[in-house]
Amino acid sequence: MSINDVALDQPSYRYSADDLILVFLSSNQSQFFSLSHGHTAMKERDVIQAFVDFQRGHGFPDLQVERWPDAQNRQSPEIDAIAGPFAIEHTSIDSIANQRRDDDMFLRVISGLKQVIDDCVDCGFTITLEYDAIKKVQDWKGIHGALKSWIYENASRLSYGTHEKVLQTSPPIRLVIWKTRTPQVRDFRRFAPHDETRSVRIKKLLDRKAKKLAKYAEDYMTVLLVENNDIALMNDQTMCEAIGGAYPEGLPKGVGQLWYADTSVTCRFLDFTQRLSHPSGVSVAE
């Protein structure tokens, strides 16, 4: 396997977060991201418990989880928790379709290669692939080996700046290598894909969750707790707009409150209820 080298213009760059860089390749702006390798996803019950703890500090000082209906009833669909006046159903939403599957394939291919970069250079050095470059039918071991060999042979002598290369696998894989004089980041990344399916996916998922909550609506304040832990591709506004696109007429039937749980760094809760209930959508201030 070989890599064809094409030099690109020297990039200008800025950071918006440790895991998100905006880079100008010639005159085109491209967004790409990396996975947070050290971040461990919270378990569902831990997110719910954190939400209950949050509510204890916001008007419900004695609140605690009293029942876990889903654990008690395995015969039919059930909500996750009952806590005081709240009936709570948790769900998590991928930023893009099949994200967890694609992340797993990507991580398998690059496993151990960050250390190879660290062994070869002491400056900033990132290798970025197309988001869908790694597929189930490919030779992951062969791609891993080709990348490892190239890093050992070329990373230290590559000039500073941005370079585009093509890894001659089957099919070929486009790479963008960014090398800087300061040791800011050394890692692998993927270009962020454009996803037009987000609102459709959200509606399909939340309709199912809302149906479980509906039977509790007469006796409890029903809460749909929507989680995302993606620091690179998701933020409050993007999630709220996607849910608003799925439900332009207001909250799903059976849902009294909709909260967003951002678990990308710490566990943070935002109440989307007012914004999603307003006829104008997400522009309403909290």
C-alpha positions as CSV (number, residue, x, y, z in Angstrom):
1,M,0.0,0.0,0.0
2,S,1.2,3.6,-0.7
3,I,0.1,7.1,-0.1
4,N,0.0,9.8,-2.8
5,D,1.0,13.2,-1.5
6,V,-0.7,16.5,-2.5
7,A,0.4,19.7,-0.7
8,L,-2.3,22.2,0.3
9,D,-2.2,25.8,1.3
10,Q,-0.9,26.7,4.7
11,P,-4.0,26.7,7.0
12,S,-5.3,29.3,9.3
13,Y,-6.9,27.8,12.4
14,R,-8.7,28.4,15.7
15,Y,-10.0,26.3,18.5
16,S,-13.6,26.2,19.7
17,A,-13.0,23.2,22.0
18,D,-10.2,20.7,22.7
19,D,-12.0,18.2,20.5
20,L,-13.2,20.5,17.7
21,I,-11.1,22.5,15.2
22,L,-12.2,24.6,12.3
23,V,-9.6,24.6,9.5
24,F,-9.5,26.4,6.2
25,L,-8.1,24.1,3.5
26,S,-7.3,26.6,0.6
27,S,-10.6,28.6,0.5
28,N,-12.9,25.9,1.8
29,Q,-13.9,25.6,5.4
30,S,-14.2,22.1,6.8
31,Q,-15.3,20.9,10.2
32,F,-13.9,17.8,11.8
33,F,-13.9,16.1,15.1
34,S,-12.3,13.5,17.3
35,L,-13.7,11.1,19.9
36,S,-13.1,11.9,23.5
37,H,-11.1,8.8,24.3
38,G,-11.0,9.3,28.0
39,H,-14.7,10.1,28.5
40,T,-16.8,7.2,29.8
41,A,-20.5,7.4,29.0
42,M,-22.9,7.6,32.0
43,K,-25.2,4.8,32.7
44,E,-28.9,5.5,32.1
45,R,-29.8,5.2,35.8
46,D,-26.9,7.5,36.8
47,V,-28.3,10.2,34.4
48,I,-31.8,9.9,35.9
49,Q,-30.4,10.0,39.4
50,A,-28.4,13.1,38.6
51,F,-31.5,14.7,37.2
52,V,-33.3,14.0,40.5
53,D,-30.4,15.4,42.4
54,F,-30.6,18.5,40.2
55,Q,-34.3,18.9,40.9
56,R,-33.6,18.7,44.6
57,G,-31.7,21.9,44.4
58,H,-34.4,23.5,42.3
59,G,-37.6,23.4,44.3
60,F,-37.9,19.8,45.3
61,P,-35.6,19.4,48.3
62,D,-37.0,15.9,49.3
63,L,-37.1,14.4,45.8
64,Q,-35.9,10.9,45.4
65,V,-36.5,8.0,43.0
66,E,-39.3,5.8,44.5
67,R,-39.7,3.2,41.8
68,W,-38.0,1.9,38.6
69,P,-41.1,0.6,36.7
70,D,-39.1,-0.6,33.7
71,A,-37.1,-2.9,36.0
72,Q,-40.2,-4.1,37.8
73,N,-42.3,-4.9,34.6
74,R,-40.5,-6.7,31.9
75,Q,-43.7,-7.9,30.2
76,S,-44.6,-4.6,28.5
77,P,-43.0,-1.2,27.7
78,E,-42.6,0.9,30.8
79,I,-41.0,4.2,31.8
80,D,-37.8,4.4,33.7
81,A,-38.5,6.1,37.0
82,I,-41.0,7.6,39.4
83,A,-39.7,10.4,41.6
84,G,-42.2,12.4,43.6
85,P,-44.5,14.2,41.2
86,F,-42.4,13.1,38.2
87,A,-42.8,10.2,35.8
88,I,-39.4,10.1,34.0
89,E,-38.4,8.4,30.7
90,H,-34.8,8.6,29.6
91,T,-33.5,8.3,26.0
92,S,-30.2,9.0,24.2
93,I,-29.9,10.4,20.7
94,D,-27.0,10.0,18.4
95,S,-25.8,13.2,16.8
96,I,-25.8,11.4,13.5
97,A,-27.3,8.1,12.3
98,N,-25.5,5.0,13.5
99,Q,-22.9,7.0,15.3
100,R,-22.1,4.5,18.0
101,R,-21.6,1.8,15.4
102,D,-19.4,4.0,13.2
103,D,-17.4,5.3,16.3
104,D,-16.7,1.7,17.3
105,M,-15.3,0.8,13.8
106,F,-13.2,3.9,13.7
107,L,-11.7,3.3,17.1
108,R,-10.8,-0.3,16.2
109,V,-8.9,0.9,13.2
110,I,-6.9,3.6,15.0
111,S,-6.4,1.7,18.2
112,G,-2.8,2.3,19.5
113,L,-1.9,4.7,16.6
114,K,-2.0,7.8,18.8
115,Q,1.0,6.4,20.7
116,V,2.8,5.9,17.4
117,I,2.3,9.6,16.6
118,D,3.6,10.5,20.0
119,D,6.6,8.3,19.4
120,C,7.5,10.0,16.1
121,V,6.8,13.7,16.7
122,D,6.7,16.2,19.6
123,C,4.7,18.8,17.7
124,G,1.0,19.2,16.8
125,F,0.0,16.4,14.4
126,T,-3.5,15.2,13.4
127,I,-4.7,12.8,10.8
128,T,-8.3,13.3,9.6
129,L,-10.4,10.8,7.6
130,E,-13.7,11.1,5.9
131,Y,-16.5,10.2,8.4
132,D,-17.5,7.1,6.4
133,A,-14.0,6.0,5.4
134,I,-14.2,3.0,7.7
135,K,-16.8,0.4,6.7
136,K,-17.8,-3.0,7.9
137,V,-16.6,-4.8,4.7
138,Q,-13.1,-3.4,4.8
139,D,-9.8,-4.9,5.9
140,W,-9.4,-3.0,9.2
141,K,-6.2,-4.7,10.1
142,G,-4.7,-3.8,6.7
143,I,-5.7,-0.1,7.1
144,H,-4.3,0.0,10.6
145,G,-1.0,-1.5,9.4
146,A,-0.8,0.9,6.5
147,L,-1.4,4.0,8.7
148,K,1.1,2.8,11.3
149,S,3.8,2.2,8.6
150,W,3.2,5.6,7.1
151,I,3.4,7.4,10.4
152,Y,6.7,5.8,11.3
153,E,8.2,6.5,7.8
154,N,6.9,10.0,7.2
155,A,5.6,11.9,10.3
156,S,8.9,13.3,11.5
157,R,10.0,14.5,8.0
158,L,6.7,15.9,6.9
159,S,6.8,19.7,6.5
160,Y,4.7,21.9,8.7
161,G,1.3,22.8,7.3
162,T,-1.7,20.9,5.9
163,H,-1.2,18.0,3.4
164,E,-3.8,15.8,1.6
165,K,-2.9,12.2,1.0
166,V,-4.6,9.1,-0.4
167,L,-4.1,5.8,1.2
168,Q,-4.2,3.2,-1.5
169,T,-6.4,0.7,0.2
170,S,-9.5,-0.9,-1.3
171,P,-11.3,1.5,-1.7
172,P,-8.7,4.4,-1.4
173,I,-9.0,6.5,1.8
174,R,-8.5,10.2,1.7
175,L,-6.5,11.7,4.6
176,V,-5.8,15.2,5.7
177,I,-2.7,15.6,7.8
178,W,-2.2,18.8,9.8
179,K,1.2,19.4,11.4
180,T,2.0,22.5,13.5
181,R,5.1,23.7,15.4
182,T,3.4,23.7,18.8
183,P,2.3,20.4,20.4
184,Q,-1.3,21.3,20.7
185,V,-3.0,18.1,19.5
186,R,-1.8,14.8,18.3
187,D,-4.7,12.5,17.4
188,F,-7.0,11.1,14.7
189,R,-10.1,12.8,13.6
190,R,-13.0,12.5,11.1
191,F,-14.7,15.1,9.0
192,A,-18.2,15.9,10.3
193,P,-20.9,14.6,8.0
194,H,-24.0,16.5,6.9
195,D,-27.0,14.8,8.5
196,E,-30.5,15.5,7.1
197,T,-32.1,12.6,9.0
198,R,-31.8,13.9,12.5
199,S,-35.3,15.3,13.0
200,V,-36.8,12.2,11.4
201,R,-34.8,9.9,13.7
202,I,-35.7,11.9,16.7
203,K,-39.4,11.8,16.0
204,K,-39.4,8.1,15.5
205,L,-37.6,7.6,18.8
206,L,-39.5,10.1,20.9
207,D,-42.9,9.0,19.7
208,R,-42.2,5.6,21.2
209,K,-40.9,7.2,24.4
210,A,-43.9,9.5,24.7
211,K,-46.3,6.7,24.3
212,K,-44.9,5.1,27.5
213,L,-45.3,8.4,29.4
214,A,-48.8,9.1,28.2
215,K,-50.4,6.6,30.6
216,Y,-48.9,8.5,33.5
217,A,-50.0,12.0,32.3
218,E,-53.1,12.2,34.5
219,D,-51.3,11.5,37.8
220,Y,-47.7,12.8,37.2
221,M,-45.8,15.5,35.5
222,T,-44.3,13.4,32.7
223,V,-40.7,14.2,31.9
224,L,-38.8,13.1,28.8
225,L,-35.1,13.3,29.5
226,V,-33.1,13.4,26.2
227,E,-29.3,12.7,26.6
228,N,-26.4,13.3,24.3
229,N,-22.7,13.0,25.2
230,D,-21.1,14.3,22.0
231,I,-18.9,17.3,22.6
232,A,-17.9,17.7,19.0
233,L,-21.1,17.5,17.0
234,M,-23.8,18.5,19.4
235,N,-24.8,21.6,21.4
236,D,-27.9,22.9,23.1
237,Q,-29.2,24.9,20.1
238,T,-28.6,22.1,17.6
239,M,-30.5,19.6,19.7
240,C,-33.3,22.0,20.4
241,E,-33.7,22.9,16.8
242,A,-33.7,19.2,15.8
243,I,-36.4,18.3,18.3
244,G,-38.4,21.4,17.3
245,G,-38.1,20.3,13.6
246,A,-39.5,16.9,14.6
247,Y,-42.4,18.5,16.6
248,P,-43.2,21.9,15.1
249,E,-46.6,22.0,16.8
250,G,-45.2,21.6,20.3
251,L,-44.2,18.8,22.7
252,P,-45.0,15.1,21.8
253,K,-48.4,14.0,23.1
254,G,-48.0,12.7,26.6
255,V,-44.9,14.7,27.5
256,G,-45.3,17.4,30.1
257,Q,-41.7,18.5,30.2
258,L,-38.7,17.9,27.9
259,W,-35.2,18.2,29.4
260,Y,-31.9,18.0,27.7
261,A,-29.1,16.1,29.5
262,D,-25.7,17.1,28.2
263,T,-23.2,14.5,29.5
264,S,-20.3,15.3,27.2
265,V,-18.1,16.6,30.0
266,T,-20.2,16.9,33.1
267,C,-23.9,16.2,33.6
268,R,-25.8,19.4,32.7
269,F,-29.6,19.8,32.4
270,L,-31.5,22.3,30.3
271,D,-35.3,22.7,30.2
272,F,-36.5,22.8,26.6
273,T,-40.2,22.8,27.5
274,Q,-40.9,26.5,27.0
275,R,-39.0,26.8,23.8
276,L,-40.5,23.7,22.2
277,S,-44.0,24.6,23.4
278,H,-43.9,28.0,21.8
279,P,-45.5,28.3,18.4
280,S,-42.4,30.1,17.0
281,G,-40.1,27.2,18.0
282,V,-36.7,27.5,19.6
283,S,-36.3,31.2,19.7
284,V,-38.0,31.7,23.0
285,A,-35.7,32.6,25.9
286,E,-35.6,30.3,28.8
